[in-house]
């Protein structure tokens, strides 16, 4: 079943790779260039899953999650961090903020699709 997935990353090449991976599996992808853009798109579109980078301008990934989790539309929406970071303290902060999972870049396409399937039933 096709899902609508919001991908938030300040790197155009990462957004392109994520979008290509997801759309080739039949998903609809909405792209955002930073956390502020992501918040605007997450609260004005119906999304099934959000994939966000951690280190971005105008709201980093954890700030985005904290802000989005206060919005009623965030209920039940899985949020996956896709980042180069693997620090346990950052993972703890992300989980506390409301993140569902964590994938370290560079990602494998099948790994990303498996995580989407797990959290969204896609």
Secondary structure by P-SEA (a helix, b strand, c coil): cbbbbbbbcccaaaaaaaaaaaaaabbbbbbbccaaaaaaaaaaccccbbbbbcccccccaaaaaaaaaaccccccbbbbbbcccccaaaaaaaaaacccccccccccaaaaaaaaaaaccc
